[in-house]
Each structure stands twice: as C-alpha cells, then as structure tokens.
Amino acid sequence: MSFHEMAITIRAVNRASGEFTKIAADAETLGAKIKAAGTKFAGFGAASVAVAHLGHQFGMLTTEQTRWLSSLGSAITALGMFMRTSTGVAVAQKVYAGACWIATAAQNALNISYATFLALTGVGIAVIVAAAAAMWHFSSQMNAATTSVKGYNATVSEMPMHTRNIRRAGEEELRRRGIE
C-alpha cells in the first residue's frame, strides 16, 4: 500500500468517525430516554399496586378486583424495571428500529404510489394531447382533401366533354352508337 492510498484511507476514517460519534450520541440519548420511561413505568406500576391495596382496605374494591389490579401493576412494574436494564434498552432499541423500518417502508410505498399517480396522470394528459393533435391533423387532411375534390369537380365541370387531342380510329363511330 502506498503512502497516497494510506492517506486516503485515513481521511475516510476520519470523516466517517464524526458520523459514528453522532450515531453513538443518538443511541445514548435514546437509551437514556428509554431508561427514564422505564422509571416512570415502574413508578406507575408500584403506585397502581398501592392504590389497589388501599382501595381494598377502604372497601371500594373486591378481593378479585384488587388481585387483578395488583397483578397488572406488578406486570407494569416488572416491565419498567426491565426497561432500565441494558438488555431492556437493547430490546427497546430493536423495537424502535423495527418501528422505524415499518414507517420507512410505508413512506416509500406512499412515495411510490404518489409517483405512479403522477406518472399515470402525466401519461394520461400526454395521451389526450396526442389524440387531440392526431384529430387536428386528420381533420386538416380531410379539409385539404375536400378542397381538392371541390376544385377538381369545378375544373371538370368547366371542361368540354371531349378534351383529348389524340383519338383512335373509329372512336367517333363507337360513341355515336352509345358504346363508351
């Protein structure tokens, strides 16, 4: 590897490392947001368990309702605690990446359908313009043909019946007998 090739390689790594730094910062920010959301989930779950037991103690909830609400609160607390772990953050980031992929696919599908609509609209307009041009050309040709036929008919009507200068022998007799 020459010095020039190494210099190009080093520049490429240096330019790319800034982007990798941005991606790492975005991932850390997303991880912090996920952990904060996990804390809120855990707090909400713990609060719902406490509310369920207080409701049961004051007689507003039955034992069955208390168990159901406590179980739901415990599940929410467990989910919140899981989201605070590194595995939970990784899973949440994978789910987020999947949701972004689906959103991107949907946007691309919409873009393709919009482009197809525009293309078909453009083709439709082009077909209408081409048909109008063809009809105009055809009508102008028909007008020219009609004018030509009228001119020919006018000229023929003005010419004498026998306009040929060269006559065959015996032609006059055939005409007198009515054979033409």
C-alpha positions, 0 to 999 in steps of 0.5 A, spaced: 500 500 500 502 506 498 503 512 502 497 516 497 492 510 498 494 510 506 492 517 506 486 516 503 484 511 507 485 515 513 481 521 511 475 516 510 476 514 517 476 520 519 470 523 516 466 517 517 468 517 525 464 524 526 458 520 523 459 514 528 460 519 534 453 522 532 450 515 531 453 513 538 450 520 541 443 518 538 443 511 541 445 514 548 440 519 548 435 514 546 437 509 551 437 514 556 430 516 554 428 509 554 431 508 561 427 514 564 420 511 561 422 505 564 422 509 571 416 512 570 413 505 568 415 502 574 413 508 578 406 507 575 406 500 576 408 500 584 403 506 585 397 502 581 399 496 586 398 501 592 392 504 590 389 497 589 391 495 596 388 501 599 382 501 595 381 494 598 382 496 605 377 502 604 372 497 601 371 500 594 374 494 591 373 486 591 378 481 593 378 479 585 378 486 583 384 488 587 388 481 585 387 483 578 389 490 579 395 488 583 397 483 578 397 488 572 401 493 576 406 488 578 406 486 570 407 494 569 412 494 574 416 488 572 416 491 565 419 498 567 424 495 571 426 491 565 426 497 561 432 500 565 436 494 564 441 494 558 438 488 555 431 492 556 434 498 552 437 493 547 430 490 546 427 497 546 432 499 541 430 493 536 423 495 537 424 502 535 428 500 529 423 495 527 418 501 528 422 505 524 423 500 518 415 499 518 414 507 517 420 507 512 417 502 508 410 505 508 413 512 506 416 509 500 410 505 498 406 512 499 412 515 495 411 510 490 404 510 489 404 518 489 409 517 483 405 512 479 399 517 480 403 522 477 406 518 472 399 515 470 396 522 470 402 525 466 401 519 461 394 520 461 394 528 459 400 526 454 395 521 451 389 526 450 394 531 447 396 526 442 389 524 440 387 531 440 393 533 435 392 526 431 384 529 430 387 536 428 391 533 423 386 528 420 381 533 420 386 538 416 387 532 411 380 531 410 379 539 409 385 539 404 382 533 401 375 536 400 378 542 397 381 538 392 375 534 390 371 541 390 376 544 385 377 538 381 369 537 380 369 545 378 375 544 373 371 538 370 365 541 370 368 547 366 371 542 361 368 540 354 366 533 354 371 531 349 378 534 351 383 529 348 387 531 342 389 524 340 383 519 338 383 512 335 380 510 329 373 509 329 372 512 336 367 517 333 363 511 330 363 507 337 360 513 341 355 515 336 352 508 337 352 509 345 358 504 346 363 508 351 
